[in-house]
Amino acid sequence: MIELRGLTRTYDGVAVVDDVSLTVPSGEIATLVGTSGSGKTTLLRMINRLVEPDAGTVLIDGVDTRTVPVHDLRRRIGYAIQGDGLFPHRTVARNIATVPRLLGWPKARIDARIDELLTLFQLDPATFRDRMPHQLSGGQAQRVGVARALAARPDLLLMDEPFGALDAMIRAQAQTELRQIQRQLGTTIILVTHDIEEAVRLGDRMAVMDRGRILQHDRPGMVLRHPASPFVARMLGTAERAFRLLSLSTVAGIATQGSAPGPAIHPETTLRDALAECLWSGREALPIQGGGIVTLTALRASAAQQAPE
Ligand SMILES: Nc1ncnc2c1ncn2[C@@H]1O[C@H](COP(=O)(O)OP(=O)(O)OP(=O)(O)O)[C@@H](O)[C@H]1O
């Protein structure tokens, strides 16, 4: 579990992070969204002490991070940033190996880990292991950046816009991969993003920041249904809220028996995507792979049920 208590950081007399407290239970993903300059990156960097707080404490599993030598702390915490932050003169393999080498892992274990991570991120090890960062596309470099952050299996992973340079398709894929990896390893993740969709999709809880303060911190469904203020509602995109809520559930939950014409959809398809498919193809119902159908009526009923009173 990670606990931030009363964290404050001031620059030029302005508190850019202002008395922020936040608890993230172990094995959860907390997403952090907010206006530009609201202090998200500063808050994240106070956790691994790349920025020292002026006040407040960070506890990781009950241990005050000030009592841990900074280099030990940074080795234990994965950190993936926008851009990728790769060392330009090191191969992909050497980049991924950075922390395992510092920790003194045997070479065979490091090599196996590099191949495992490259495969996980759909980068063929034989092709990519010896490439230099400038020989990668932006999206490939970002995936290597995330692989490097995960290399030593950190319990805590801090991510600052890690998927910013990915196109929509690879981005969705990278998000799914991150979720799978996180579930497998039980990693606790704090992820800063500008993408509300990403925050809703990935966050067990999401925090909304403005001017150094957290305005709301709750399950995405709760934030969408009950934004704490008109400002939060605007941030979430007032007109988009209904669709974002629909993207939190899959058709498996509202499937009924029956048959319907046309191509079948996957049971994990979100209600939002199913609605789009109904509208786009002009169908009143869609067959689901493996049996059952989802109807437009059920989609509308589900949307109405989720709407705030
Ligand atoms: N080293 C610094 N010196 C002075 N001011 C700083 C420093 N680092 C950050 N700031 C200021 O602190 C505020 C918060 O910055 P921060 O990068 O944490 O915001 P952010 O929410 O991550 O922004 P964005 O979404 O635009 O990336 C900004 O006004 C920024 O200009």
The ligand as a Gaussian input file, in Angstrom:
#p B3LYP/6-31G(d) Opt

LIG

0 1
 N       11.492000      22.761000     -11.324000
 C       10.470000      23.636000     -11.368000
 N       10.663000      24.945000     -11.119000
 C        9.642000      25.831000     -11.119000
 N        8.369000      25.497000     -11.403000
 C        8.106000      24.209000     -11.657000
 C        9.132000      23.207000     -11.662000
 N        8.574000      22.026000     -11.947000
 C        7.255000      22.257000     -12.140000
 N        6.979000      23.567000     -11.963000
 C        5.640000      24.189000     -12.073000
 O        4.753000      23.456000     -11.268000
 C        3.478000      23.377000     -11.857000
 C        3.051000      21.931000     -11.918000
 O        3.859000      21.221000     -12.868000
 P        3.650000      19.704000     -13.203000
 O        4.622000      19.327000     -14.261000
 O        3.663000      18.942000     -11.950000
 O        2.156000      19.711000     -13.775000
 P        1.374000      18.629000     -14.603000
 O        0.018000      18.562000     -14.010000
 O        2.145000      17.371000     -14.683000
 O        1.310000      19.343000     -16.020000
 P        1.097000      18.753000     -17.501000
 O       -0.222000      18.081000     -17.496000
 O        1.091000      19.998000     -18.331000
 O        2.241000      17.838000     -17.775000
 C        3.574000      24.061000     -13.209000
 O        3.048000      25.351000     -13.103000
 C        5.061000      24.096000     -13.467000
 O        5.387000      25.205000     -14.246000

